[in-house]
Amino acid sequence: MTKAIMLQGTASNVGKSILVTALCRILYQDGCRVAPFKAQNMTQNSFITEAGYEMGQAQALQAKAAGIRPRVEMNPILLKPGSDASSRVIVLGRPLEKAMSAQDYHQGKNITLLTEIKKALECLEREYEFIIIEGAGSPAEVNLKERDLANMRTARLAEAPVLLVADIDRGGALAAIVGTLELLDPEERDIVQGIIINKFRGDLSLLKPALDFLEEKTGKPVLGVIPYLNIRLPEEDSLYFKEPDHDADGEIDIDGELDHLADVCRSSLDMIRIYELLGK
């Protein structure tokens, strides 16, 4: 049976995408057949597959990290915002006939797409040993939880333990972690098996009291503190590579950047525990 693990965040832009990319690369380096998955993604920036279908750029990069070709099953639902109140809805790479308002989408249409998410996940499960799943936004948005497809519903579908990611660079990470867990239902809280602190700058020894507090307060282990990284990889919501340095030929060595990302994250994460959660 395919094993999965899921990264959810205390908020958007805490680094879920890049950490899923790192885990895909680490498992690929270790000889595993691994694939990324994100049930529902909202971004203007899409990737066109060889077959001409659209999917999220982040999942395409994660597929490259895993040493496989991108395919729409890795991101079955893609929302491309056209305004503050409507989006194009792309299902398995193909757009629906017309844009949909956020109200119409959240008041029923999105739940009908759960079948497509399940089929896409099952398709990947038949072909890969491991699936690294990315959540969307936060799982604790109480006004959206009932209709949220991308977080705890997906974790249950995949029977995946969840690691909760927080961005300490923006401040308030401890409160965000404790608050997120507090807002989850008890059964959802039980699915969360660990915490990852992302984008840390400074002396790690000075952070230890905070880590001890988190573990005592939440009962969840901290499975890694990732340093702030300047990785030159495509950002999901931009069309450019990070500066400043380019290789001599003016292009970025994507494989080299992916390997560097994996090396840093491997040394910063409790990979023994993560492999245990994956059943390996």
Secondary structure, DSSP 8 states (H G I E B T S, - for coil): --EEEEEEESSTTSSHHHHHHHHHHHHHHTT--EEEE-SEEE-S-EEE-TTS-EEEHHHHHHHHHTTS---GGGS-EEEEESSSSEEEEEETTEE-SS-EEHHHIIIIIHHHTHHHHHHHHHHHHHH-SEEEEE--S-TT-TTTGGG--SSHHHHHHHT--EEEEEESTTS-HHHHHHHHHHHS-HHHHHHEEEEEEEEE-S-HHHHHHHHHHHHHHHS--EEEEEE-----S--TT-SS---S---TTS---HHHHHHHHHHHHHHHB-HHHHHHHTT-
